[in-house]
Amino acid sequence: MSTRALEITDLTYQYPNGTLALDKLSLAVEANERVAIIGANGAGKSTLLLHLTGVLRASSSSAFKVFGTELSKKTLREIRQRVGMVFQNPDDQLFCPSVHEDVAFGPRNLKLPESEVLKKVEESLAAVGLPDHGSRSAFQLSLGQKKRAAIATVLAMDCQMLALDEPTSALDPRGRREIMELLEQLGGTQLIITHDFALAQRLCSRAIILHNGRKVADGDPANLLNDEALLDAHDLL
């Protein structure tokens, strides 16, 4: 198996209205690497994430591998188990009567024994700092707690890579700090879409800047995110 968590070659995607969202995008993420994906609105960040679990399908000329497995109709289920997608708005991910049921939803869909499902729920909620919140409704949680519960739903699937869309957006300073600390503790392979430059510099070994669906920079976050000319040229200042 390839040590690379993600390999993308010439990923191109055009929406039905003619918008070219991704334009021959190529990038790679190593296993256990934490990478920030940065770009202005419309740069192609969310479109990239939607390709990770096959929600959107690229042109046939592109190559897309997750932990060495080529994305196809036959491998889609396997890849969706390997990539844990965490949406920007946790209300899109939490829809059951209780947090416990939300976290149990994925493992139950895999037809795991109930004893194993319960174990995964307990371990996942503990991992995100919500061990006593399983019986609560998501509507009773703060936004920061909701974001952590959403992360628990993918941890329960034993995913090999976390793909997170703006994990610190709309949070107060404490909630933002708690999410950063959680992602730091979880480790593993993480692909993080973010406008939070402090998060990228604290947590990520690399930052990739997208502009108009293309990769325009790839390197050390501290260097890239302190380059005012680079940021200004790509609508990030």
Number of C-alpha atoms within 10 A of each C-alpha: 7 13 12 17 24 22 19 18 15 19 24 21 24 15 11 7 6 8 10 16 22 26 17 16 20 17 14 15 20 16 17 15 17 24 26 26 26 26 24 18 14 16 22 24 24 18 18 21 22 14 16 24 22 17 12 13 17 18 12 9 10 16 15 21 19 26 20 14 17 17 21 14 9 9 13 17 13 14 22 18 18 21 25 25 25 25 19 20 17 20 14 10 20 22 15 14 13 18 28 23 20 21 30 26 20 18 21 16 9 11 9 12 10 12 8 13 21 19 12 21 26 20 16 25 25 14 18 22 15 18 13 11 18 18 11 14 18 25 14 12 14 12 20 22 20 22 27 25 30 27 29 29 28 27 26 23 25 15 17 20 26 23 24 22 21 19 27 23 17 13 16 11 9 10 19 18 14 18 21 18 14 16 20 15 11 13 14 15 22 27 23 26 24 23 20 15 15 14 21 25 18 13 19 21 15 21 27 19 26 23 23 18 24 19 21 14 14 16 14 16 24 17 11 19 20 11 11 12 12 16 16 10 10 17 12 17 10
